Amino acid sequence: MKPILNLFWQICLLRQSPAYVPTYGWFVTLVVVANVTCSTLVSLGLSDEIDPVQTLTSVVVGQSTNAALIMLALSFKNLGQRFLTTITAVLGCDLLITGCLALVLPVVRLFGSAAVSLVLLAFMIWSVAVAGFILHRALQTQLPVGIGVAMGISLMSVIMGQVATGQ
């Protein structure tokens, strides 16, 4: 397990190609379930006023939108065979980034809501940069294009998650 965590961590640091991410069915399923669970729990921890069902729905719809748009982008470049590797890398790295956020959030809360907002923004930027790096490699394009695609996908995923929950 340590080599897999190290692989995802190196991708999060933009040092390793996502091409080496395993795509075994059980592994992809594990990454998806862990990502949805962690994202839901961290989202619920951000506020006491959040409905767990709405949060779970938003996360699932957002991640499904993310997957569909990544598949669409790969299909446009006739690189659909890279989907499992790409989505596993994106969700695995997102899981690590969300886990890091969960670790620092209790300390950051001591400094007030402005600090929490700043940290959330920093983690969002890191997440988009990592997804952009992964997409740049998967789509065989320039890094700024990968980041632009990641920003668009991220925005659409958030919008679809909000639409699904009526927010």
Residue, then its C-alpha position, 0 to 999 in steps of 0.5 A: m500500500k505504501p508504494i501506491l500512496n507514494l505514487f499518488w503523493q508524487i503525482c500530487l507534487l507534479r513529479q510522477s506521471p499518472a501513467y503508472v497508476p494501477t487500473y485493476g477493477w478492485f483498486v479503481t473501486l476502492v479509490v472511488v469509494a474512498n474518495v466519495t467517503c472522504s469528500t463527504l466526511v470532510s464536507l460534513g465537517l465544514s459546517d454543522e448545518i449541512d444535510p448528509v444526504q444532500t452532501l453525499t448526493s452533491v459529491v456523487v453527482g460532482q464526481s460522476t460529472n468529473a468522470a464523464l467530462i474526463m471521458l469526453a475530453l479523452s474521447f475528443k483526442n481518441l485517447g479513451q483507453r486512458f480513462l481508467t488510469t486518468i480517473t483513478a489518478v484524479l480521484g486518488c490524488d483528490l483523496l490525498i489532497t482531501g485527507c491533507l485538508a482534513l488534517v490541517l482543518p482543525v488547526v486552521r479553525l483556531f484562526g477563524s473563518a477567514a483562515v479557513s476560507l484561505v486554506l480552502l482556496a489554497f487546497m482548491i488551487w492545488s487540486v486543480a493544478v494536480a488534475g491539470f497536470i494529470l490531464h496534461r499528461a493524459l491528453q498529451t497537451q501543454l500544461p496550461v491547457g490541462i489546467g484550463v480543462a481541469m478548471g472547466i471540469s471542476l467548475m461544471s462538477v460543482i455546478m452539477g452537484q449544486v443543481a442536483t441538490g437544489q442549492 
